[in-house]
């Protein structure tokens, strides 16, 4: 599907998005996305060859508008990773938080590196806005599709790290 910052692959289970990735970050094709899904989401996860059109349209609209209200499936994450990713949903569009601020918000103020790990393993990165988390030292930091893509997403939302 075409997204606001490039082609996007979507996988879902029971009406919830379980995987979402920019085509360029998974090799540009469905085979690369399937390999990414198995590695990041679990061995049983595969993209649906016949995706639910209503869900795909909800995803498209949410991505176009920078919304985070599409149901996601984070069941393959550890409890800590789920807690971090769920917290990211509370960061308003156009705002950023540091890894340390997210760590404090989930009750683990010294776990900024663990937060970074959870953010880096986000299987639905455009819907759960990990691009809104930046280093305390400044700049945009890393991103699966490259810092230039993270910066583009932040600029699109009007956010300044």
Secondary structure, DSSP 4 states (H G I P E B T S, - for coil): -EETTEEEEEEEETTEEEEEEEGGGGTSSHHHHHHHHHHHT-TT----TT--HHHHHHHHHHHHHT---S-B--TTS-HHHHHHHHHHTTSPTT--EEHHHHHHHTT-TT-HHHHHHHHHT-TBTTTTTGGGEE-TTSS----TT-HHHHHHHHHHHT---
